[in-house]
């Protein structure tokens, strides 16, 4: 992140996931807001899906993060999730920094994110990202991309991920629907697609969600699944 892994301040980026998470990009602050603000998020998900692929072996995962944002639009943050053991690590810890602003009726977000796996070696890699979003009627949309340059930790290959998220609120209710369609090619996918559709129920600072997530990857981790989530932001 969202349906925010390794998605962007991303949202957290839950368009539908347990990708949930990823990371809600801060918006430009109003003049009466503090120069610097701190926010946090936490989630319990039935399966940690990153770009459609299960990174928790289709098991429950604990997730959470912190963001520090300035009124000028710059932000830094960190987000983590329990994962199936990878190179001796059972934790993904993402660290990111970027700039979010509004141009007319469009929300713009650019930044860079580092994926780290504490306890492992030669696994950290960097991924710049950018997104643009807005609304059409009551439907919110975000078009984004993340590009990892060639790095030894990802097999000396690059990787591109492009996605379109939508959010559709159910008028006068705390219920909203979310969708994602995405394409990936490179170190982490070969003409790979992932897609999802979900529904969220928000109350106070909490959100309950359920999402159907699928890919065209013919592995157990990439097979279709239903992901349940309970998250909170504060």
N, C-alpha and C positions, 0 to 999 in steps of 0.2 A: 505494500500500500501501500481498504481495501481494500468490498469484497475483496482491502485492502490489504499475498506476500509480496513481498518485495515490491509493493505498489504503492504506491506513491503516497506521499504525504497526501500520502496517498491514501485520499480517502483511504483507507484502509481500509480504503480502501477497502468497503465490503460490498462492493456491489454485490456480491452475492456470496459471501463466503464466509466463510471462514477465510476466505481471502478477506475478509472483513476487515479487516482491518485496516489495513494498511494504512492508514495514517491520514488523518484529516488535515488537509492543507489549510493553514490559517488564512483568514480573509483580512483585507485592509481594515485597520481599526478606525473607528470614528474618533473625532477629535476629543471627545470626552472620555475616551478609554485610556488606560495607563500606557506609558511608553513601552513597557515590557510586561508580558503576561505569561503565566504558566498554566498548562493544562495537562491532564493525564487521562488515560483510557485503560480499561481492562476488559478481558473477554474470556469466556469458557466456550469452546467449540467442540462439536462431536468429531470433527475431522479438520485438520489444517490443510486446506487446499491452496496451493500457490499456482496461479495461472492454470487451474484445472487439475493439477497433479497433487496427490496426497503426499505430504511430507511428514505425516505422523503415522504412517502405515495404517490409515483409516481408524486411528484411535483418538481419544480425547486429547485436546491440547489446551494449555493455559497460555494466554497472551496478554501483553500490556506494554504501555509506553508513556513517554513524557515529551512534551513540546514546549519550547520557549519561543515566543513570537514577539516581534517589535511592531510598533504602530506604523513603521515605515514599510512593513511587508516582509522583512527578512525573518527567517526562522531557522532553528536547529532542533533536532529531536532524536530520540532513540526508541526503538520498538523491538520486542523480543517474543519468541514463541518456543515452546517445547517442541521437539522434533524426534523422529525416529533417528537412532544413532547414525551419525555421518562423520566419517574420518575421526572417530573417537569423541565426537561432541554430540550432546543431546539438547543443544540450545542454539537457536539462530538469533543473533543480535544485530539489528540493523541500525546504522548511524547515518543521519542525513542532514543536509542543509540546503536552503533554497530561498526563493523570493516569490511571493504571491501578491498579485495586484488585480485591479479591475480596470479594464479599458472599455469605456462605454457600457454595454450590457454583457460584456464577456469577462470571465474569470480566467486569469493567466497564472500558471505555476511552472517554474523551472527550478531545477536543483540537481544534486548529485547524491547518490546513496551508496553506502558501503555495506556489503553483506559479510558478516563475520560469524565464526563458529568457535567460540571459546573452548580451549582444550585440544584443538586440532592445529595442524600446521599447513601452510601454503594453500589455504582455502578461501581467503578473503579476496573479494573482487569488487570492482567499482562500476556503477551504472548511472550515467546522467539520464535525466528524465524531463519531460515537458508535457503540459496539457493545456487545453483550452476548453472552456465550458460555458454554458448559458442555459436559457430556457426557451421553449416553444410552447406558448400557452402555459399550461401547468406542468409540462414535462421538462424535467431537468436533464441535461446531457453533458457528457464529458468525452472529448476525443483526446487520447494521449498516446505517448510513445516512450519507450525506454530502450537505450542502446548501450550495450556493454562492449567496449573496445577489446581487441585482442589482449589476453592476459594469460600468463602461465597457469594460473589457478583454475582457468576454465578451458584448458587444453589448447592454448594459443589460438583460440577462435574468437570471433565476435558474435554478437547475438542481438537481434532486433525483436521487440515486442510492441505491437500496436493494438489498441483496444478502443471500443466505444461502449460507454456506460450510459444507461438511462435510469431515471428515478421518476416514478409516477405516483403522486400522492392520491389517496382516495379521499375526495373532498369531505371536509368537516369530520374527519375521523383521524385517529392516530396511526392509521395503517397506510403503508406505502409499498409499491412494487418496485423491484430493481431488476435490470437485465444487463448482461455483458456479452459481447461477441468480440473475439480477439484472435490475432494471428501472430505466430512466433516462428523464427527461423534462425538457425545458427547453432551455437554451442549447446543450447537447451531444448532445441526442437528442430525438426526437419519438416517444413511445411505443416506445422502443427496449428490446429485450431482448438480453441476452448470457448464454451458458451455456458451461460447460466441464467436462471430466472428465480427470483425469490420474493418473499414478502416479509416485511418488518412491522412490528407493533411497538411503538414508542410510548413510554410513560415515565414522567419526571425525567431523571437523568439516565434511564435504562432503556434497553431495546432488546426485544426477543425476535429472532429471525429464523426462517427456514428457507433453504435454497436447494434447487436441483442444479447440479453441476456435471458437465460432461466434456469430453475431448475426443479427438480422432486418434488418440494414442492407444495402441493395442497392448496395454499392460494393466496389471491389477491396479496400480496406482492411478492410472488414467481413466479407468472405467467410471461410468456414471454413478453418482451417489447423491444422497440427500444429506445436507449438513444443517444441524441445528446450532443456534448460538444464543448466548446471553451476554450482553455487553453493557458497559457503563462508561460515561465520560464525566469528568469533573475538573 
